[in-house]
Amino acid sequence: MVNGTVNKDRLSMILAEIFKNNRLSIEDLAKIIGVSRRTLIRDLDKLKEQRRLLRVGSDKAGNWEIL
């Protein structure tokens, strides 16, 4: 399934970017990954469901934690 592969690659890219800078905003992360804000939010939700990612603190002043 092509979509599943692309999505897994994109999820890995998101985790790699957050590993480099865990204070990235959704907007900045979407630009880096090259997807829309909505697509990134969907991917972040998937990572949270899989218990691989957690947002600590507020959207503005918080940070991401890779689990």
C-alpha positions as CSV (number, residue, x, y, z in Angstrom):
1,M,0.0,0.0,0.0
2,V,1.7,3.2,-1.2
3,N,-0.1,5.5,1.2
4,G,0.8,3.5,4.2
5,T,4.5,3.6,3.2
6,V,4.5,7.3,2.6
7,N,2.7,7.9,5.9
8,K,5.2,5.8,7.8
9,D,8.1,7.6,6.2
10,R,6.5,10.9,7.0
11,L,5.9,9.9,10.6
12,S,9.6,8.9,10.9
13,M,10.5,12.3,9.4
14,I,8.3,14.1,12.0
15,L,9.9,12.2,14.9
16,A,13.4,12.9,13.5
17,E,12.7,16.7,13.3
18,I,11.2,16.7,16.8
19,F,14.3,14.8,18.1
20,K,16.5,17.6,16.7
21,N,14.2,20.4,18.1
22,N,11.5,19.5,20.5
23,R,10.1,23.0,20.7
24,L,9.0,23.2,17.0
25,S,5.6,24.7,16.4
26,I,3.0,22.9,14.2
27,E,3.4,25.5,11.5
28,D,7.2,25.2,11.5
29,L,7.1,21.5,11.5
30,A,4.6,21.4,8.6
31,K,6.9,23.6,6.5
32,I,9.9,21.5,7.3
33,I,8.1,18.2,6.4
34,G,6.4,19.8,3.4
35,V,2.8,19.1,4.2
36,S,-0.3,21.1,5.1
37,R,-1.0,22.1,8.7
38,R,-4.0,19.7,8.7
39,T,-2.0,16.8,7.4
40,L,0.6,17.3,10.1
41,I,-2.0,17.5,12.8
42,R,-3.5,14.2,11.6
43,D,0.0,12.6,11.7
44,L,0.7,14.0,15.1
45,D,-2.6,12.6,16.3
46,K,-1.6,9.2,14.9
47,L,1.8,9.3,16.7
48,K,0.0,10.3,20.0
49,E,-2.4,7.3,19.5
50,Q,0.6,5.0,19.0
51,R,2.0,6.4,22.3
52,R,5.2,7.5,20.4
53,L,4.7,11.3,21.0
54,L,3.4,13.5,23.7
55,R,2.9,17.3,23.9
56,V,4.0,18.7,27.3
57,G,2.7,22.1,28.3
58,S,0.9,24.6,26.2
59,D,0.9,24.9,22.4
60,K,2.8,28.1,22.6
61,A,5.3,27.5,25.3
62,G,5.4,23.7,25.5
63,N,7.5,21.1,23.9
64,W,7.3,17.6,22.3
65,E,8.4,14.5,24.1
66,I,9.3,11.3,22.2
67,L,8.2,8.3,24.1
